[in-house]
C-alpha cells in the first residue's frame, strides 16, 4: 500500500489576464489576476475615473 506522501500533488494553475504570467496561488487563480497586476489595474482604474469630465468641467 502506498503512503499518502508518495501521491502527487495536483494544483490548479492558470494565466494572469493582464500579463499572462502563471498564477499558482489559490486566491490569484480564483480572481484571474496576480497581486502585482491587481494593484496596477486598480491604480489605472482610479486614474481613469479622475480623468473623466464632469458637467462642471464642460460648463467652465
Helices and strands as residue ranges (DSSP letters): G 4-6, E 14-15, E 22-23, H 26-31, H 35-51, H 55-59
